[in-house]
Amino acid sequence: SAYRLCIMRKLPSVLARTLTSGTSASPGLPDMSEVRSKLRDIVGASTNWRDHVQAMQERKALHTLLAKRQEDLPPKRMKDSYLEVILPLGSQPEIREKYLNVHNSVRFGRILEDLDSLGVLICYTHTKQEMQQRSPLSIVTALVDKINLCQKIIHPDCDIKFTGSVSWVGKTSMEVRMHMLQQHDGDYSPVLDATFVMVARDPENKRPAFVNPLIPESPEEEEIFKQGELNKLKRIEFSTASLLKMAPTAEERNIVHDIFLNTLDTRQEGEGTVSFRSRKLPPNSVWIEDAKLKGLEICHPEERNIFNRIFGGFLMRKAYELGWATACSYGSSRPFIVSVDDIMFQKPVEVGSLLLLSGQVCYTEKNYIQIRVHSEVYNANTKEHHTTNIFHFTFISENEVPQVVPKTYG
């Protein structure tokens, strides 16, 4: 199968923690609205936009609660941050509409929003101090490392369960692993696995802040922790191997040269007159510059997070939807998401920003379409553009798609 198998790690159900009284769908389990409400309580965020300045001023006083060194914080276990949350699409039909797409399945962009909120709450659960009602930490999403799906269709009328815990901790950052399952005939079966990286900052979200160390308790947890360490090293290696810093490898140069030779127009008159400037499109191909879609969002207060910046989940949903539309128009058939990789949150997006999104088909193979979505904020006063995020989505199309071909070195 083209879909990778999800590996589910079923922690004992006794670890399931409740936030409030739960829902009728699964007694004792919180739902997504309770997750967001709990986050507001932990941070002390305002529910009204007009009060947000005062709420942020009140957070300044929490500076005194920050640890001076990581060693001053009590170590935590993986099960301390473990959460189970229900999305009761089956038992509460009134919430279904928000999650429904035109193909009568679940909007994946909404799932991205829920994963983002849950990941932040898991980190607050890991860093919770016994006597503190409000957290001095501002925990924000730094990176979506990977999301792998093993179901093509997410059903709109069956309950969904999210589970997750902190899987690795650095000095000021935490990796969170989450799983999503959907109920069929009384059993929950895996839908996706997700790995997010969150960073902790001071109450004003200006400087890094220390987080509790993580102690693995079993060989299985040691393995999970070791994988988190490897993921971190891979990210460092990847960032140093950027083409902006290093020349391409011999293998990469050969690939680029082969593509280039394949697009040279050899039908010119006379011997030896082939020009590097004369290019032709190979059969069943599309120039990469002709495989783009663009979008614009005005960032309204409704889309703000608990720190009064634009919610990372909203940015992911909008980028995903543009990515899906780009894949749909390119392949001329319905695309299905297979994986999400390397979403980097480079800069926060302020309320009131003009957000420019650019979707680009950057690689194709048989039915697969790789989409890169670049997002930037545009300041109408200064006329400046700043990159905020880069997203990578892999889709599989119902039919085989044309090959996308680059024209320039860039």
KABEL-V271689 format. One record per helix or strand of 2 or more residues. SS is the DSSP state (~ for helix, > for strand). FROM is the first residue (numbers start at 1). LEN is the number of residues. If there is no record, write none. Layout:
[[SS/FROM/LEN] [SS/FROM/LEN]]
//
This chain:
[[~/13/3] [>/30/2] [~/32/12] [~/49/17] [~/70/3] [~/78/3] [>/83/5] [~/93/7] [>/105/2] [~/108/19] [>/138/12] [>/160/10] [>/173/12] [>/187/15] [~/219/22] [~/250/13] [>/285/3] [~/288/3] [>/292/7] [~/301/3] [>/309/2] [~/312/20] [>/335/11] [>/354/12] [>/368/12] [>/384/14] [>/403/3]]
//
